[in-house]
Amino acid sequence: MTYNQLCADKNIVAQFITEITKDWPQAQETGLFEIRCLGEHRKPVIKRFSHGEIEDAVQFAENMNAAKLNVYMVINPVDPEATIKAGKGATDADILRAHYSFADADDQEGMSGISKLSELLPPDIHVTTGTVPYERSHAYWKLAKPCYDMNFWTSKQAHIADQCDTDRSVKNPSRIMRLPGTVSYPSAAKQTNGYMPELVTMKLGVADVFRSH
């Protein structure tokens, strides 16, 4: 498949959103999930969806990705009562709770760190965000129960990043993560360093996915 033929895989997009949000209806406030679309020198496109609008969200993500925008998701549920200005994304204060801990390994050190942690606690979701010029991944661990203390959750996120040597900015409640099933379009600077457009993929419940690192 050539770069020009790369396109979003709606089945993967739907699988990821469904997995991330599947326990939300059990909470007193279900919350919304936010899709945020970003591109170099382009205006962000942001939209929030209810749990019952996953199909609409998948179509939105596909359309935005076809327009060469990078597509991300706020992993934690957003308060539907939050006052968010038009065209703006959710902030940390708008987040209801967390259902997952997660990490972003964007270099070999991070991949090695997650590999060590996965031997003790295999991730529930593994996302490959790219393979060229080297492999980059996200790992998600489902919490035994939702965490409503976002300061505590943030501290745990920071601890994971410190221990695994992963991206230390991945700790705030409204953090966006790249949406599996969409194509990652690197910036001009990253393309100069060997990055290229790639389809973001995912696997569920894979215990040994990091073992080779």
Buried (B, 14 or more C-beta within 10 A) or exposed (E): EEEEEBEBBBEBBBBBBEBBBEBBEEBEEBBBBBBBBBBEEEEEBBBBBBBEBBEEBBBBBBBBBEEEBBBBBBBBBBBEEBEBEEEEBBEEEBBBBBBBBBBBBBBEEBBBBBBEBBEEEBBBBBBBBBEEEEBBBBBBBBBEEBBEEBEEBBEBBBEBBEEBBBBBEBBBBBBBBBBBBBBBBBEEEBEEEEBBBBBBBBEEEBEEBBEEB
